[in-house]
Structures are given as structure tokens and as C-alpha cells.
Amino acid sequence: MIITEAVVFFTAVAQVYGATIKKSSGLVAQFSPSFPSLPEPTNVVTTYQAGPYATPKKLSRATLKGFPEPWEAPDTSSAEVQAVYKKLDFTKIPKAPVRKQNPDGTWVSTSDGESDPFCWWSSTNCVKPKASYLPPDIYTCPKKGDWGLTYDDGPYNLGKDDKVANKYAEPYLLNYLAENNLHATLFYIGSNVATFPDAARLGLKNGHQLCVHTWSHRVLTTLTDVEIVAELYWTLKAIKAATGVTSKCFRPPQGDVDDRVRAIAYQMGMRTVLWDEDTQDWNLLYNKEGSLSRKEANGYFETWIKNYKTGKDKSGHIVLEHELNPETVELSISWLPKLKQTFNVVPALSCNGITHPYWEESFEYPLFDSSDNGNSTAKNKTSATSSAAPSPTSSSAISSSTSTKQSKSITTASRTKSVASSTSSIEKIA
């Protein structure tokens, strides 16, 4: 969706950390939250690293101090959260309802009606906000053959209460990606970053893009405005404290987003990133939870590869995967060699022309291409504000249907418990 040259211009002039995009750009004003008395992180990189990458056998288990209790709803009355909350322009936050779920995770009200006034993804898979001052969601790769590699819920932390020997906790996945010169967009849980900051640092050092996935994985449209702020703010701060970067990208848990959530996140400096293909790995059977067999999961990958090779699929895709447990990590690693032979496996932001995913302008990522091992910057860059995202009319674009998301939300409580135990350029996100 091409927004206008004016948007690109005003995005380009927001070069100073913490700068606000001018309202005259046509978008709601955007700002980067500040983080009072936050020490500068150590042992971090300050620019994109093209390699060679580290593959450590172990990572430090030191945790960050001064953060909310991991996996608990963060306090909304804290001075830091209130400072960000009061900075919001509430005239630019649509009055969508605070939604409700039944105990099994299904929605009390499954739709706002056919008109879908608030572009509620969980109801209609809407990715183009009804609020004209918000940019469209990033949810697919515009170029045929691009496989937008993403992982949610990391950094995967080996919890002290794990009952199963678990070699798949980080740095396992990060090491595999480094050894195979693959890069991904990583949507980090703030609680996991705070309890495993060294893994987040390794993710940044090894050339991955770090984005926000909330503090405690709560369903955002069920929260009040200030609760949404708290979930996003503490995750932003945890990533900043661990790595020194301030993300301009976020993915809502379960994809659950509407224009109220989008407006809050966007004002806090982040653009919404979704997906158009779902591996369903979140539902893999593990520790007696989940109902998806490995055979069924393999079937998804087999179909995607077959459809592309036979010409049935002429699109690119952003694919939902997780570093949630050993099953999800092992599934992904088992298929990456075949995917790399078939597709151009690149980070989701890169396939959308985004080279500046942080407010810190020193980080400029290449537009990865597996044909050149992902180390060169593409000659023809595309502005992040004009990343093409066609309407989700194809079957692949709506593969994660409303009924699928309701099924996913049913497992939210058990899934959260499982995860919680694992303790100066215009190419940027506008």
C-alpha cells in the first residue's frame, strides 16, 4: 500500500532518537518511549552485523533487574507506564470495545458485523485499518518466492522447572540459523528477554531483527488502553535494556488486533506485523498439550513446497512459527534446508523493503537474498512506508481463519503456562 511521498519525507526527517513524526504527514503522531535511568547495555553491537556469527555452547543466565514479575500482568499505575499513557493522543485511538473471551478462549462476541468498523483481525482477517491515519499491517511478502521467516515467543528459555531435558532452548535455534546463514524476524516476549537477556543480545549480534510480542502474551483487544501500554512498554524497555535497540515493529499475540490496539502501538513507535501462512506449530503435541501431530505439521510444509514448484502458488508469504518448545524448534529446523532450496528465505521485514527496524538509525539491514547468502544490500530498496501488501483475498492470505484463531485461543492458558515456565534513510518502519 503506497501511502504518499509526504509520509516518506516526514519519516525520513525523524532521524533523531525519540523524534516524533509530524502530524502533517497524514499519520497519527509517532514517538519512541523514553526509559528513565536505564543503564547502557554492555557486550552489544551498535550496527547490523553481516557475520561471521557467534555459535556459543552456553549463554549467561543473568537476568535484568527492575522489571515486572515475569509472565504477570504488569502494573498499570507505575510512573513509567503512566508517562507513556499520558503522551498518547486519544483523539486518534478508535473507541473499539474492550473485547471478552469465554473461559475456553472463544470470543463472547465473534464479530462487529459485516462492516467491521475497527478492522478486527480476529473476526475478519482485516489488515487495512479503517482509521485512515494508520498504516496498513505488514502481513505478506510481495515478491513471488519470498518466504518471510519469523519466530514468536522467544528467546526460548530453559526454565528451572522444566521436567524434560531440553537442548532446544537458546542458543540452539540461533546457532543453527548462524551456521546456515539464515536470518529471521524475531518477535520477543518481554518476560523472556528480561529473564534471558543474553539470548536477545545474541539474536541481535547474529543479524536478526528484534520486534515486540508483549510482556506476558495476553490477548490485546481484551485489555484496556493502559493495560496495552504496559504490555508493550515493558517489552520495549526489556529489549532496549538487553540490546540497546528500540523496536519499531510488533506482533500481537494470536494476531489479535484492531484499530484501537494498532493506534496505541503505532503511537508508541511500532507498526503491526502479522502473517498469511500458519504452520500451526503452536498446536504441536508436547508434554501432553496440543493436538497437532508431527505428520500433520509436515503436511503443511509439503503442500507449500508442492504448490510453489507446480506454479499453483505465485506469491510470497510471511509464515508464523514459534520458538515455543522443543517440538516447534525441531520442526522448523527439519524443514529449513528444503525451504531454502525452494524459496528465498528472508526475514519478514526485509521482504517488505524495511532496512531500519529500530529507532536507532545506526542499524541498517540488507534486503537479504538467499542466493547471495544474505550479506549484500539490495540495489533497489523500497520504502517501508510503501511496502506492498495486497488485500487478503486469496485462500493463502486467509489461511489463518477466524475459526482457526478461535481454536488457537482455546489453548492460550495452557500454552502461556508452558511458555512461562521457560524462564538516516527512508527505508524504515513509518
Secondary structure, DSSP 8 states (H G I E B T S, - for coil): ----HHHHHHHHH--STT----GGGSS--------TT----SS--SS---S-----S-------SS---TTS---TTSHHHHHHHHHS-GGGS-------B-TTS-BSS--S-TT-TT--HHHH---S-SSTTS---B-S-SSTTEEEEEEEEES----TT--S--TTSTTHHHHHHHHTT---EEEE-HHHHHH-HHHHHHHHHTT-EEEE--SS---GGGS-HHHHHHHHHHHHHHHHHHHS--BSEE--GGG---HHHHHHHHHTT-EEB--SEE--GGGB-BTTB--B-HHHHHHHHHHHHHHHHTTS--S-EEEE-B-SSHHHHHHHHHHHHHHHHHSEEEETTGGGT--B-BS-TT-------GGGTT-S--SS---GGG-----S-STTTTSS-HHHHHHHHHTHHHHHHHHHT----S-B--
